[in-house]
Amino acid sequence: MKQCTHADALPHPDPQPLSETCLECLADGSHPVQLRLCLTCGHVGCCDTSPGQHATKHHKDSDHPIMRTHEPGEEWRWCFVDHVLV
């Protein structure tokens, strides 16, 4: 089974969210469907179901490898580079 090669490099504790919602969606006038938190810098972006796909765009622009859900009651993490749950 493929594993994430980036999890050991993450800051501890997780970074504080830079916002409570996807600021790119607010600027675009759209509504984020689900929120994701970058575990490198704290950027909050929307998921790929949202029109802007801002969490993925943040990864592509920054090369930050791992995000986690920023939804209440959810705990999962995703590595964009290795394409696996962390």
C-alpha positions as CSV (number, residue, x, y, z in Angstrom):
1,M,0.0,0.0,0.0
2,K,1.3,3.4,-0.9
3,Q,2.2,5.7,2.0
4,C,2.7,9.5,2.3
5,T,6.3,10.5,2.4
6,H,5.6,14.1,3.6
7,A,3.7,13.6,6.9
8,D,6.9,13.6,9.0
9,A,7.8,17.1,7.8
10,L,4.6,18.7,9.0
11,P,4.6,21.3,11.8
12,H,3.4,20.3,15.2
13,P,0.8,21.3,16.2
14,D,-1.2,22.0,13.0
15,P,-1.0,25.6,11.9
16,Q,-3.8,27.9,12.9
17,P,-6.3,28.6,10.0
18,L,-5.6,31.9,8.3
19,S,-9.4,32.4,7.9
20,E,-12.6,30.8,8.7
21,T,-13.7,30.3,5.1
22,C,-12.2,30.2,1.6
23,L,-11.3,33.8,0.9
24,E,-10.9,33.2,-2.8
25,C,-14.5,32.1,-3.0
26,L,-15.6,35.2,-1.1
27,A,-13.6,37.3,-3.6
28,D,-15.2,35.4,-6.6
29,G,-18.7,35.7,-5.1
30,S,-19.1,32.0,-5.0
31,H,-19.9,29.6,-2.1
32,P,-17.4,27.0,-0.9
33,V,-18.8,23.5,-0.7
34,Q,-16.3,22.0,1.8
35,L,-13.3,23.6,3.4
36,R,-9.7,22.3,3.6
37,L,-6.8,23.5,5.7
38,C,-3.2,23.5,4.4
39,L,-1.1,21.8,7.0
40,T,2.0,23.8,6.0
41,C,0.8,27.3,6.2
42,G,-2.9,27.4,7.4
43,H,-4.4,28.5,4.1
44,V,-8.2,27.7,4.0
45,G,-9.5,26.7,0.6
46,C,-12.5,25.0,-0.9
47,C,-12.6,21.4,-2.1
48,D,-12.7,20.1,-5.7
49,T,-16.5,20.0,-5.6
50,S,-16.5,23.8,-5.3
51,P,-16.3,25.8,-8.5
52,G,-12.9,27.3,-7.7
53,Q,-11.2,24.2,-6.3
54,H,-9.0,26.6,-4.3
55,A,-7.4,24.0,-2.0
56,T,-6.0,22.2,-5.0
57,K,-5.0,25.5,-6.6
58,H,-3.2,26.4,-3.4
59,H,-1.3,23.1,-3.5
60,K,-0.3,23.6,-7.2
61,D,0.8,27.2,-6.5
62,S,2.7,26.5,-3.3
63,D,3.8,22.8,-3.5
64,H,2.5,22.4,0.1
65,P,1.8,18.6,0.2
66,I,-0.9,17.9,2.8
67,M,-4.2,19.3,3.7
68,R,-6.8,18.2,6.2
69,T,-10.6,18.7,6.2
70,H,-11.7,21.9,8.0
71,E,-15.2,20.6,8.5
72,P,-16.6,20.0,12.0
73,G,-16.5,16.4,13.1
74,E,-14.1,15.3,10.3
75,E,-10.5,14.3,10.9
76,W,-9.0,13.0,7.6
77,R,-5.9,14.3,5.8
78,W,-4.9,14.1,2.1
79,C,-1.5,14.1,0.5
80,F,-1.7,15.8,-2.9
81,V,1.8,14.5,-3.9
82,D,1.4,10.9,-3.0
83,H,-2.4,10.8,-3.7
84,V,-3.2,9.0,-0.4
85,L,-5.0,9.5,2.9
86,V,-2.6,10.3,5.6
